[in-house]
Amino acid sequence: MARVVVDVPLAHLDRPFDYAVPDELAEQVVAGCRVRVRFAGKLVDGVVLELAGSTDHTGKLAPLAKVVSAEPVLTPEVAELARSVADRYAGSMTDVLRLALPPRRGAPEKKPRLDPPPPPAAPDPAGFARYPTGPELLGAVAAGHPARAVWTALPGEDWPTRLAELAQAALSGGRGALVVVPDGKDLDRLAAAAERLLPAGSVAVLRADAAPDTRYGRFLSASRGTAQVVLGTRGAVFAPVRDLGVVVIWDDGDDLHAEPRAPYPHARDVLVHRAHLASCAAVVAGTARTAEAALLVESGWAHELVADRAALRAAAPRVEALGSDFELARDPGARSARLPTLGFAAARRALADGTPVLIQVPRSGYVPSLVCDRCRAPARCAHCAGPLGIAPSPGAGGVRIAACRWCARPAATFDCPHCHGAKLRAAVIGASRTAEELGRAFPGAAVRVSGRTSGVLATVPGDPAIVVATPGAEPVAEGGYGAALLLDSWALLGRADLRAGEETMRRWMNAAALVRPGGHVVVAADAAHPVVQALVRWDPAGLATRELADRRELGFPPITRMASLSASSASLAEFLAALRLPEGADVLGPVPEPPRPGQEGERERYLVRVRRSDGVALARALHEVQGVRSAKKAPEHVRVQLDPLELA
């Protein structure tokens, strides 16, 4: 008999079903192959989890209808990981397998299997020598030890080469490697480094924009054991790497690592859990550091890999901060008026020296938030510490009042915990910024733009030019930038978001790290702000530790686990009435949910907060209610998301 995961997206059917294997299909059916089965009177797709000699089913087993492909695409390791991820995020295994298994294509399966290339020599440890325990990490990966590290890369570090060296270390010891980066631009750099260092045919690059045949062919090269190294974006976290020796994620704070499809797993958390299941090495790497990475270090699960201060001073640019530019940000028109004198002078010097200048401007369209009128600190709710925003007052004729975005309580009074200010003001942000205005500020200089609307540039020449980029779209300059200007700081720091400070630091450091040693970085922000101070000192670890301590005091993730529940008011009331929460759980809300594309009707959102130790119990409780509702054929689906990145 075959135990099959049936592709039916119903929570109450989230379990394998047993089917008889007909004699004519016995030679084709293997664990991990794709089949077709009859379920509830219809032919549906499925994947064979395992073959067994007995079943607990008391009746007659239905036979498999068809073997779609005898290719074993689901390995036991990935099947165990998929089940575990589904349980962690209150989802179904079917949803996870949709993320893990690419659509089948016939042509790649007909190609012959190839033997893997011989293992390479161990990598040169000189690249990691600037980090006190870097060579030891390479040695541990090569020896197959489950070493875990949170690596904070130096500014200007050739991180694609370092990540390729980690993969080379695993290969030299006869084991595989899995490296995940946020986007295609980073993946191109990583693939180029891997091509230089790793044996031909040992690498499979999984990217979302590849042709279906190409992507499936590369997936098969990994599942067949030909390619022992897989490089990719978030979808590659489930890649079937044989004898996994190390998993690596770069820039884990990037929101592109969060899967937008159910059950909404985060690539970092999946890789950390996969390292635990496979007893392999894991490296969480980046120029900045997240609170989640800081928790891994604090708990002892991972050790930090950082350079000493002497190496940092030699590699880092000079960072200077200004006073608050909040008043200037109220004017959405002239960029030159917003450009501080110090930044203008730094840019002119860099251009005169024949080097390019990077100007980072935030994207427009952030959610308006409220801040203290005196010190500009983000305003938070006195009840649940959620962010305050502007909302219509019920029964007040459309009058807009200050209210919490989490629990919806109105903020009748306000007392700033930092300066005891009593007044609020809106952080007016999101205005359009244009490269033409910068061109007027620097007449005669070439202006290049990198962003979503104009196209993302991967690299720019080392010639003098102004490069305007949104966060994440900064191109690499040949030889490095001579200067970087980080403008419109309150558009980032004033966001009504739990991760505003952490995300601002990450974006600033990723841009500043592209500046050559001895270059100049000017951040247009209040020099007394903790995030600005951490940037000036180049201390992402210190900021992450402080952020983690603040979240522990306020009961925020990752110290706690949160679930977001979204649906109509009636469906949410029914859902919560059936939900058996762990003791001590907090239910916050409801608040109106911003409309989504294609959404009809008004929806509300609740947040459920529990201790981190109760996270598994919360996920189980949520899944049970989803199962009951699907069995009863509830007319509306309640969207359940655990550990969402955005809580505002």
C-alpha positions in Angstrom: 0.0 0.0 0.0 1.0 3.6 -0.6 0.6 6.4 2.0 -0.4 9.5 -0.1 -0.6 13.3 0.6 -3.6 14.3 -1.4 -3.7 17.8 -3.0 -6.9 18.9 -1.3 -6.7 22.3 0.4 -9.0 21.6 3.3 -7.7 21.8 6.8 -9.7 18.9 8.2 -8.1 16.6 5.5 -4.5 17.5 6.4 -3.3 13.9 6.8 -2.0 11.2 4.5 -4.4 8.6 3.1 -3.7 4.9 2.3 -4.2 3.5 -1.2 -3.7 0.1 -2.6 -0.9 -0.3 -5.2 -2.2 -2.3 -8.3 0.1 -5.0 -9.6 0.6 -3.2 -12.9 1.9 -0.1 -11.1 4.0 -1.8 -8.5 7.3 -1.3 -10.3 6.6 2.4 -10.9 5.5 3.5 -7.4 8.3 4.7 -5.2 8.3 6.9 -2.1 8.3 10.5 -3.2 6.7 10.0 -6.7 3.7 11.9 -8.0 0.4 10.0 -8.5 -3.2 10.5 -9.3 -5.9 9.1 -6.9 -9.6 9.1 -6.7 -10.8 11.2 -3.8 -14.4 12.1 -3.0 -15.3 11.0 -6.5 -12.7 13.1 -8.3 -9.3 12.4 -9.7 -6.7 14.6 -7.8 -3.0 14.8 -7.6 -1.0 13.4 -4.8 2.6 12.5 -3.6 3.5 9.2 -2.1 5.0 9.7 1.3 6.0 6.1 1.9 5.2 2.5 1.0 4.0 0.2 3.8 2.9 -3.4 4.2 -0.1 -2.7 6.4 -2.8 -0.1 7.1 -5.0 1.0 10.0 -7.9 1.4 7.6 -10.6 -1.3 8.3 -12.3 -1.1 4.9 -11.2 -1.9 1.4 -8.5 0.4 0.1 -9.0 2.3 -3.1 -6.3 1.7 -5.7 -3.9 4.3 -7.1 -5.4 5.5 -10.4 -2.2 6.5 -12.1 1.5 7.2 -11.7 2.1 10.6 -13.1 5.9 10.2 -12.8 8.1 7.6 -11.2 10.6 10.3 -10.4 11.0 10.6 -6.5 10.7 14.4 -6.1 9.9 14.4 -2.4 12.7 13.1 -0.2 12.1 11.9 3.4 14.0 14.8 4.8 11.9 17.4 2.9 8.7 15.5 3.8 9.6 15.7 7.5 10.5 19.4 7.1 7.2 20.2 5.3 5.1 18.5 8.0 7.0 20.4 10.7 6.6 23.8 8.9 2.9 23.2 8.4 2.6 22.5 12.2 4.6 25.6 13.2 2.5 28.0 11.0 -0.9 26.4 11.5 -1.1 25.4 7.9 -1.5 22.2 5.9 1.2 20.0 4.5 -0.4 20.3 1.0 0.2 24.1 1.1 3.8 23.6 2.1 4.4 21.0 -0.7 3.1 23.5 -3.2 5.9 25.8 -2.1 8.5 22.9 -2.1 7.8 21.0 -5.3 7.9 22.8 -8.7 5.4 21.8 -11.4 6.4 18.7 -13.2 7.9 19.0 -16.7 8.4 15.9 -18.9 11.5 16.9 -20.8 13.9 17.3 -17.9 12.9 13.9 -16.5 14.0 12.2 -19.7 17.6 13.4 -19.4 20.0 10.8 -18.0 21.2 11.0 -14.4 24.8 12.4 -14.0 27.3 11.5 -11.3 28.3 14.4 -9.0 31.7 15.9 -9.7 34.5 14.9 -7.3 34.8 17.1 -4.2 37.0 20.2 -4.3 39.8 21.0 -2.0 39.0 22.9 1.2 38.7 26.6 0.8 41.5 29.1 1.6 40.7 30.4 5.1 42.2 33.8 4.4 38.9 35.3 3.4 37.5 34.6 6.9 40.7 35.5 8.6 39.5 39.0 9.5 37.0 37.3 11.8 38.6 35.8 14.9 36.7 32.4 14.6 36.1 32.5 10.9 38.7 29.9 9.9 37.4 27.6 12.7 33.9 27.9 11.2 35.1 26.8 7.8 36.9 23.9 9.4 33.9 22.8 11.3 31.7 22.9 8.2 34.3 20.8 6.3 34.4 18.3 9.1 30.6 17.9 9.1 30.1 19.4 12.6 26.8 21.2 13.3 28.4 24.6 13.9 25.9 27.5 14.1 26.9 31.2 13.6 25.4 34.6 13.3 27.8 36.3 11.0 28.0 40.1 10.8 29.9 41.0 7.7 32.4 43.9 7.5 31.5 46.8 5.3 32.8 46.3 1.8 33.0 42.5 2.4 32.9 40.3 -0.7 30.1 38.3 0.9 29.2 36.3 -2.2 32.7 34.8 -2.2 32.5 34.1 1.5 29.2 32.3 1.1 30.6 30.3 -1.8 33.6 29.4 0.4 31.2 28.0 3.1 29.6 25.8 0.3 33.0 24.8 -0.8 33.9 23.7 2.7 30.8 21.5 2.9 31.6 20.0 -0.5 35.2 19.3 0.5 33.8 17.2 3.3 31.5 15.2 1.0 28.3 17.0 2.1 25.9 19.4 0.5 25.1 23.1 1.0 22.0 25.3 0.7 22.4 29.1 0.4 19.4 31.5 0.3 19.5 35.2 -0.6 16.7 37.8 -0.9 16.5 38.6 -4.6 17.7 37.9 -8.1 20.4 40.7 -8.0 22.0 39.0 -5.0 21.6 35.6 -6.5 23.5 36.7 -9.7 26.4 37.8 -7.6 26.4 34.6 -5.5 26.1 32.4 -8.6 29.1 34.2 -10.2 31.2 33.6 -7.1 30.2 29.9 -7.0 31.1 29.4 -10.6 34.6 30.6 -9.8 35.1 28.4 -6.7 33.0 25.3 -7.1 33.4 22.4 -9.5 31.4 22.6 -12.7 28.1 20.8 -12.4 28.0 20.9 -8.6 25.7 23.9 -8.3 22.0 24.3 -9.0 20.6 27.8 -9.1 16.9 28.0 -8.3 15.2 31.2 -9.2 11.6 32.2 -9.5 12.0 33.9 -12.9 13.6 30.9 -14.6 11.8 29.0 -17.4 9.7 26.1 -16.1 11.8 23.4 -17.8 15.0 25.1 -16.5 13.8 25.4 -12.9 12.5 21.8 -12.9 15.7 20.5 -14.4 17.8 22.2 -11.8 15.5 20.9 -9.1 16.0 17.3 -10.4 19.8 17.8 -10.5 19.6 18.4 -6.7 17.1 15.6 -5.9 19.2 13.1 -8.0 22.4 14.1 -6.1 24.2 15.6 -9.1 24.2 19.1 -7.8 25.2 19.1 -4.2 25.0 22.9 -3.7 21.7 24.8 -4.2 21.6 28.5 -4.4 18.3 30.4 -4.6 15.8 32.8 -3.2 13.2 31.9 -0.5 11.6 29.1 -2.5 14.9 27.2 -2.3 14.6 26.6 1.5 12.8 23.3 0.6 15.4 22.2 -2.0 16.2 18.4 -1.8 19.9 18.7 -1.1 21.5 15.4 -0.4 23.6 14.9 2.8 23.1 18.5 3.9 26.2 19.9 5.6 25.4 23.7 5.9 22.5 26.0 5.4 23.1 29.7 5.0 20.8 32.8 4.7 22.0 36.2 3.7 20.3 39.4 4.9 17.6 37.6 6.9 15.9 40.9 7.8 14.8 41.5 4.1 11.1 41.2 3.8 11.5 39.2 0.6 12.4 36.2 2.8 8.8 36.1 4.0 6.6 33.9 1.9 3.4 35.7 0.8 1.5 32.4 0.3 0.0 30.2 2.9 1.2 29.1 5.4 3.5 32.2 5.2 6.8 30.7 6.4 9.9 32.8 6.8 13.0 31.5 5.1 15.2 32.1 8.1 13.0 30.2 10.5 12.7 27.3 8.0 16.4 27.1 7.5 17.1 27.2 11.3 14.6 24.4 11.8 16.0 22.4 8.9 19.5 22.7 10.4 18.1 21.3 13.6 16.3 18.4 11.9 19.4 17.5 9.8 22.0 18.2 12.5 24.0 20.3 10.1 25.8 23.7 10.3 23.8 26.9 9.9 24.9 30.5 9.3 22.7 33.5 9.5 24.6 36.3 7.8 24.2 39.9 6.9 25.7 43.4 7.2 23.1 44.2 9.9 21.5 42.0 12.5 17.8 41.2 13.3 16.3 40.7 16.8 15.6 37.1 15.7 19.3 36.6 15.1 20.2 38.2 18.4 17.8 35.8 20.1 19.7 32.9 18.5 22.9 34.2 20.0 21.4 35.0 23.4 19.9 31.5 23.6 23.2 29.9 22.9 21.9 28.2 19.7 24.4 30.1 17.7 27.7 32.0 18.3 28.4 35.4 16.8 31.0 35.8 14.1 32.2 39.4 14.2 35.5 41.2 13.4 37.4 43.1 16.0 37.3 46.9 16.2 40.7 47.3 14.5 39.5 45.4 11.4 36.2 47.3 11.5 37.9 50.7 11.6 40.1 49.8 8.6 37.1 48.7 6.5 34.4 51.1 7.5 33.6 54.5 5.9 33.3 57.6 8.1 29.7 58.1 9.2 28.3 61.5 10.2 24.8 62.4 11.3 22.9 65.7 11.3 20.2 67.2 13.3 16.6 66.4 12.7 15.3 67.0 9.1 11.7 66.4 10.2 10.6 69.9 9.3 12.2 69.7 5.9 10.5 66.4 5.2 7.1 68.3 5.4 8.0 69.9 2.1 7.5 67.2 -0.6 8.8 69.4 -3.3 12.4 70.5 -3.5 15.1 67.9 -2.9 17.8 70.5 -2.8 16.2 72.2 0.2 16.2 68.8 1.9 19.8 68.1 1.1 21.9 69.2 4.1 25.1 71.3 3.7 27.3 68.6 5.0 25.9 66.1 2.6 26.2 68.5 -0.3 29.8 69.1 0.5 30.6 65.3 0.8 29.0 64.6 -2.5 30.9 67.4 -4.2 34.2 66.1 -2.8 33.5 62.6 -4.0 32.6 63.8 -7.5 35.7 65.9 -7.6 37.8 62.8 -6.7 36.3 60.9 -9.6 34.1 58.6 -7.6 30.3 58.0 -7.8 27.9 59.1 -5.0 25.1 57.0 -3.7 21.9 58.7 -2.6 19.4 56.5 -0.8 15.8 57.7 -0.6 13.0 55.6 0.9 10.0 54.4 -1.1 6.9 56.4 -1.0 3.6 55.2 0.4 4.3 54.2 4.0 1.3 54.2 6.3 1.0 57.5 8.1 1.8 57.3 11.8 1.8 59.4 14.9 4.9 60.6 16.8 5.6 62.7 19.9 5.4 66.4 18.9 8.4 67.2 21.1 11.0 64.3 20.6 9.5 62.6 17.5 9.5 59.2 19.1 6.8 56.9 17.7 3.6 57.0 19.7 2.4 53.7 21.3 -0.7 52.5 23.0 -0.7 52.6 26.8 -2.6 49.3 26.9 -0.8 47.0 24.5 2.2 49.1 23.3 0.9 48.9 19.7 1.5 51.9 17.3 -0.9 54.8 17.3 -2.5 56.0 14.1 -5.4 58.0 12.8 -8.8 56.3 12.6 -12.4 57.4 12.2 -14.3 57.7 15.5 -17.4 55.5 15.7 -20.5 57.5 15.9 -18.7 60.8 15.7 -19.7 61.8 12.2 -16.4 60.7 10.6 -14.2 62.7 13.0 -10.7 61.1 13.0 -9.0 60.4 16.3 -5.8 58.8 17.6 -6.3 55.1 18.2 -4.2 51.9 18.5 -3.6 49.9 15.3 -3.6 46.7 17.3 -6.3 46.8 19.9 -8.3 49.8 18.5 -8.5 51.6 21.8 -8.7 55.4 21.4 -5.8 57.4 22.8 -7.7 60.0 24.8 -4.5 61.2 26.5 -0.8 60.7 25.6 2.3 60.8 27.8 5.5 60.2 25.9 7.7 57.7 27.9 10.9 59.4 26.6 10.2 63.1 27.1 6.7 63.2 28.7 5.4 65.3 25.9 1.6 65.3 25.7 1.0 66.3 22.1 1.0 64.1 19.0 1.7 65.0 15.4 1.6 63.1 12.1 4.8 61.9 10.5 4.1 63.3 7.0 5.9 60.9 4.7 5.7 59.2 1.4 6.2 62.1 -1.0 7.7 61.5 -4.5 11.4 62.2 -4.9 12.8 62.8 -8.3 16.3 62.4 -9.8 15.7 65.6 -11.9 15.8 67.6 -8.7 19.1 66.1 -7.7 20.4 66.9 -11.2 19.7 70.5 -10.5 21.5 70.3 -7.2 24.6 68.9 -8.9 24.7 70.5 -12.4 26.9 68.7 -14.8 26.9 65.3 -13.0 25.4 62.3 -14.6 22.4 60.9 -12.7 21.5 57.2 -12.6 18.3 55.9 -11.0 17.8 52.4 -9.6 14.4 51.3 -8.3 11.2 49.4 -9.0 9.7 51.8 -11.5 12.9 52.7 -13.4 14.6 49.3 -13.2 17.1 47.9 -10.8 20.8 48.4 -11.7 23.1 45.6 -10.6 26.4 47.5 -11.1 27.5 51.0 -12.1 30.9 52.2 -13.3 33.4 53.8 -10.9 33.1 57.1 -12.8 31.8 60.2 -11.1 28.0 60.2 -11.1 25.0 60.6 -8.8 23.2 57.2 -8.2 19.7 57.5 -6.8 18.4 54.3 -5.4 15.6 53.0 -3.2 16.5 50.6 -0.3 17.4 47.2 -1.7 18.0 48.5 -5.2 21.5 50.0 -4.6 23.9 48.9 -7.3 27.4 47.9 -6.6 30.0 50.5 -7.8 33.3 49.5 -9.2 35.8 50.3 -6.5 33.1 51.4 -4.2 31.3 54.7 -3.8 33.2 57.8 -2.6 30.2 59.0 -0.5 26.6 58.0 0.4 23.8 60.3 1.5 21.0 58.7 3.4 18.0 61.1 3.1 14.5 61.4 4.4 15.3 59.5 7.5 11.9 60.1 9.2 10.1 58.3 6.4 11.9 55.2 7.8 12.3 55.9 11.5 8.7 57.2 11.8 7.0 54.2 10.4 4.2 52.7 12.4 5.9 49.3 12.4 7.4 47.0 15.1 10.6 46.7 13.0 11.0 50.3 12.0 14.3 50.8 13.8 15.7 47.5 12.9 14.7 47.8 9.2 16.1 51.4 9.0 19.4 50.2 10.4 19.5 47.3 7.9 18.8 49.5 4.9 21.3 52.2 6.0 24.0 49.7 6.6 23.5 47.8 3.3 23.9 51.2 1.5 26.8 52.4 3.7 28.7 49.1 3.2 29.0 49.9 -0.5 31.2 52.9 0.3 34.9 52.4 0.0 37.1 52.5 3.1 37.7 56.1 4.1 34.7 57.3 2.2 32.0 59.5 3.7 28.5 58.6 4.8 26.1 61.3 5.8 22.7 60.4 7.4 20.2 63.1 7.5 18.8 62.3 11.0 18.9 63.4 14.6 22.3 62.3 15.9 20.9 61.4 19.3 18.5 58.7 17.9 19.6 55.2 19.0 19.5 53.8 15.5 21.7 56.7 14.2 24.1 56.3 17.1 24.4 52.6 16.2 25.1 53.4 12.6 27.8 56.0 13.5 29.5 53.4 15.8 28.8 50.7 13.2 27.3 48.5 15.9 24.5 46.4 14.5 24.9 43.8 17.2 24.4 46.3 19.9 21.3 47.7 18.3 19.9 44.2 17.8 20.5 43.4 21.5 18.8 46.6 22.6 15.9 45.9 20.3 15.5 42.4 21.7 15.5 43.8 25.3 12.9 46.4 24.4 10.7 43.7 22.8 11.1 41.5 25.8 9.9 44.3 28.1 6.9 45.1 25.8 6.0 41.5 25.0 6.8 41.7 21.3 8.0 39.0 18.9 10.4 37.2 18.8 10.1 37.0 22.6 6.4 36.1 22.1 4.6 34.6 19.2 1.7 36.4 17.5 -1.0 35.3 15.2 -3.0 37.6 12.9 -6.6 36.6 12.2 -8.4 38.4 9.3 -11.9 38.1 8.0 -15.3 39.7 8.3 -16.6 40.6 11.8 -19.1 37.7 11.9 -16.6 35.1 10.8 -14.0 36.3 13.3 -16.5 36.2 16.2 -17.4 32.6 15.3 -13.7 31.7 14.9 -12.7 33.2 18.3 -15.7 31.5 20.0 -14.4 28.1 19.0 -10.7 28.9 19.6 -9.1 27.2 22.7 -6.2 29.5 23.5 -3.3 28.7 25.8 -3.5 30.1 29.3 -2.3 33.7 29.4 -3.0 34.5 25.8 -3.8 38.1 24.8 -6.5 38.9 22.2 -6.0 42.4 20.7 -8.5 44.1 18.5 -10.5 44.2 16.4 -9.2 46.9 14.0 -10.1 47.5 10.4 -7.9 45.7 8.0 -6.5 47.6 5.0 -8.2 46.4 1.8 -6.3 43.8 -0.3 -6.4 43.5 -4.1 -9.6 41.7 -5.2 -11.0 41.8 -1.6 -14.7 42.5 -1.3 -16.4 43.8 1.8 -15.0 45.2 5.0 -12.7 43.0 7.0 -11.3 43.2 10.5 -8.2 41.9 12.2 -7.4 40.4 15.6 -3.9 39.8 17.0 -3.4 36.9 19.4 -0.2 37.0 21.5 1.2 34.1 23.6 4.4 33.2 25.3 7.0 31.8 22.9 6.8 28.4 24.7 3.1 28.3 23.9 3.7 28.9 20.2 3.2 25.2 19.2 0.0 25.1 21.2 -1.3 28.2 19.6 -0.6 26.9 16.1 -2.3 23.6 16.9 -5.4 25.4 18.3 -5.7 27.6 15.2 -5.3 24.6 12.9 -8.0 22.7 14.8 -10.5 25.6 14.4 -9.6 25.8 10.7 -10.3 22.1 10.4 -13.7 22.3 12.0 -14.7 25.3 9.8 -13.6 23.5 6.6 -15.5 20.4 7.7 -18.6 22.4 8.2 -18.0 24.2 4.9 -17.9 27.6 6.5 -18.8 30.2 3.8 -15.8 32.5 4.5 -12.2 31.6 5.1 -10.3 33.2 8.0 -6.8 34.2 7.1 -4.4 33.0 9.7 -0.8 34.1 9.7 1.7 33.4 12.5 4.6 35.7 13.2 3.7 38.3 10.5 6.5 40.7 9.7 4.1 43.7 9.8 1.9 44.3 12.8 1.0 47.9 12.2 
